[in-house]
């Protein structure tokens, strides 16, 4: 998935309130019921050189079935389907 297609999906289903149940299918074939929490802002390099920095390509999801958080890059996501808007309301 590209950043643009991800952004289009979020806009189409108005998932900005971070409460929609979605099915995320990854490139590796696994699927997860999740709530998209947020995108990570770009993180710069550490002054000591131990951390190389991150682009804004990462997103945080809460996985409903395993009660854990996951961080995936856009390129790791194959497809997303909105199962229910306002799931957490």
C-alpha positions in Angstrom: 0.0 0.0 0.0 1.2 3.5 -0.7 0.9 6.5 1.6 -1.6 8.0 -0.8 -3.8 4.9 -0.9 -3.7 4.6 2.9 -4.7 8.3 3.2 -7.5 7.8 0.7 -8.8 4.8 2.8 -8.7 6.8 6.0 -10.6 9.7 4.3 -13.1 7.5 2.6 -14.3 5.9 5.9 -13.7 9.0 8.0 -11.4 7.1 10.4 -9.8 10.3 11.9 -11.5 9.7 15.3 -9.4 6.5 15.6 -12.4 4.3 16.5 -13.1 2.3 13.3 -12.6 -1.5 13.2 -10.6 -2.5 10.2 -9.2 -5.6 8.7 -5.6 -5.2 7.8 -4.0 -7.8 5.5 -0.3 -7.7 5.3 2.0 -8.6 2.4 3.0 -11.8 4.3 -0.7 -12.9 4.1 -1.6 -12.5 7.7 -4.8 -10.6 8.6 -5.7 -8.7 11.7 -8.7 -6.9 13.1 -7.4 -3.6 14.3 -8.0 0.0 15.1 -5.7 2.5 13.4 -4.3 4.7 16.2 -2.0 7.2 14.4 0.8 7.7 12.0 4.3 8.3 13.4 5.9 11.7 12.7 9.3 11.6 11.0 12.0 11.0 13.7 15.4 12.5 13.1 18.8 10.8 13.7 20.2 10.7 17.2 23.1 12.9 17.9 25.2 9.9 19.2 24.6 8.0 16.0 22.9 5.0 17.6 19.5 5.7 16.0 19.3 6.3 12.3 15.9 8.0 12.3 12.6 7.0 10.7 10.5 8.5 7.9 6.7 9.1 8.3 6.0 5.7 6.7 5.0 4.0 10.0 1.5 3.6 11.5 0.4 2.4 14.9 -2.5 -0.1 15.1 -4.2 -1.7 18.1 -4.8 -5.4 17.4 -8.2 -6.4 18.8 -7.7 -10.2 19.0 -4.3 -10.2 20.6 -4.7 -7.0 22.7 -1.3 -5.7 21.5 0.0 -2.8 19.4 1.7 -3.1 16.1 3.7 -0.7 14.0 3.7 -1.3 10.3 5.1 0.6 7.3 2.8 1.4 4.4 4.7 -1.1 2.2 3.9 -3.9 4.7 0.2 -3.5 4.2 -1.4 -5.2 1.2 -5.1 -4.2 1.8 -7.4 -2.7 4.4 -11.2 -3.2 4.7 -13.4 -1.1 7.0 -15.5 -3.6 9.0 -17.3 -1.0 11.2 -17.1 2.7 11.7 -17.4 4.0 15.2 -16.6 0.6 16.6 -15.1 2.0 19.9 -18.0 4.3 20.6 
